[in-house]
Amino acid sequence: MSGEAWTDALENELTFQRILARHAYWRDNPPPAALLAAMAAGQGVWRPRKQQEPDSMSALRALFPSGRF
């Protein structure tokens, strides 16, 4: 939601404390995209697409196509 690219440098700098600080900031100052989506959904103008429940067993099998670890 910050708009910045997720890079290795960003990942190396992020700590739980920094992530929690970002979430606290976004709670008080929501990013425009999230705020507009919430407003549109609340007014019934837009409905988010339903996300399918991930099938964890299929995902695990796909990691090991030969069936061996």
Phi, psi and omega per residue, in radians:
M1 nan -0.215 -3.085
S2 -1.350 -0.364 -3.126
G3 1.575 -0.173 3.131
E4 -1.522 2.639 -3.114
A5 -1.224 2.486 3.100
W6 -1.453 1.839 -3.104
T7 -2.036 2.953 3.084
D8 -1.082 -0.657 3.130
A9 -1.096 -0.762 3.113
L10 -1.106 -0.768 -3.132
E11 -1.087 -0.651 3.134
N12 -1.207 -0.495 -3.109
E13 -1.490 -0.409 -3.067
L14 -1.284 2.319 3.025
T15 -2.154 2.930 3.100
F16 -1.057 -0.656 3.137
Q17 -1.078 -0.745 3.132
R18 -1.207 -0.685 3.117
I19 -1.116 -0.782 3.127
L20 -1.123 -0.607 3.082
A21 -1.142 -0.696 3.096
R22 -1.102 -0.768 3.141
H23 -1.115 -0.668 3.099
A24 -1.127 -0.705 3.106
Y25 -1.125 -0.770 -3.114
W26 -1.175 -0.489 3.075
R27 -1.088 -0.701 3.137
D28 -1.469 -0.502 -3.093
N29 -2.325 1.347 -3.060
P30 -1.090 2.473 3.062
P31 -1.057 2.518 -3.087
P32 -0.941 -0.708 -3.106
A33 -1.109 -0.753 3.136
A34 -1.205 -0.696 -3.128
L35 -1.143 -0.794 3.136
L36 -1.141 -0.684 3.112
A37 -1.124 -0.742 3.124
A38 -1.136 -0.699 3.129
M39 -1.141 -0.773 -3.122
A40 -1.143 -0.713 3.118
A41 -1.175 -0.685 3.135
G42 -1.143 -0.583 3.127
Q43 -1.457 -0.155 -3.133
G44 1.390 0.228 -3.129
V45 -1.420 -0.492 -3.056
W46 -2.449 2.477 3.063
R47 -2.119 2.240 3.092
P48 -1.182 2.615 3.094
R49 -1.175 2.446 3.082
K50 -1.271 2.302 3.083
Q51 -1.537 2.387 3.137
Q52 -1.282 2.528 3.068
E53 -1.182 2.279 3.134
P54 -1.202 2.398 3.079
D55 -1.595 1.691 -3.002
S56 -1.125 -0.613 3.134
M57 -1.177 -0.696 3.110
S58 -1.157 -0.683 3.116
A59 -1.121 -0.705 3.118
L60 -1.160 -0.749 3.111
R61 -1.098 -0.623 -3.135
A62 -1.150 -0.480 3.105
L63 -1.225 -0.456 -3.100
F64 -2.243 1.291 -3.049
P65 -1.058 -0.498 -3.133
S66 -1.358 -0.235 -3.111
G67 1.529 0.043 -3.138
R68 -2.055 2.609 3.103
F69 -1.387 nan nan
